[in-house]
């Protein structure tokens, strides 16, 4: 069941909410990282309750929430 958030921009699932935070340090030897990251997001998005993913990247670091 979902309810409309007060800002009416998007429908949110009812609580409780959980966040998964994944961090990585990128190197020159991270061949295949992008394909693995895309596959991980694909699998996560198929899980019940998945809402969205946010990514922040820096020079050598990634953070996914």
N, C-alpha and C positions, 0 to 999 in steps of 0.2 A: 504494500500500500504506500502511496506517496501523498504528500501534501504540498501545496504551493507555498513557496517561500514568501516572506513579506514583500520582497522587492519584485516579485512576480516575473523574474527573469528566467528562472528554471525551476522545475519540480525537483524536490529533494526527497530521498527516502526517509522514512521515520528513523530516529535514533535507535540504537547506539551507532556511532560512527567510528571507523577505524582507519588509520593511515599506515601505509607501508612506505618506508623511506629507504631508498637504495642510493648509495654513493659509490663512486668509482674514481680512480686516479688513472688517467690516460697516459700511455707511453707510446714510443715508436714501435713497440712490439705487440700492439693490441689488434693484430689482424683478425678480422671476423667479429670485432666488437659490435659494429653497427648492425649486422645481420642478427647477432644474438640478442641485442637490445630490442630490435623490432619484434623478434619472436617472443621475447619475454612480455612485451606490451600486448601482443596479440593474445597470448595465453591469459594474461591478467584480465583483459577486457571481456573474456568469456566467462569469468567467475561471477556467481550471483552477488549482487550488490555493488559491482564495480561502477564507479561514478565517472571519474576522469583521471587523467594523468597530467602532471605539470613537470616540466623539465627546465632545469637551470644549468647552463654550461659555462665553464670558464676556460682558461687557457689549457689546463691539463686535468680538470675535474668536472664531473657531471653529478648532479643530484636529481633524482626522480622522486616525486611524491605522488 
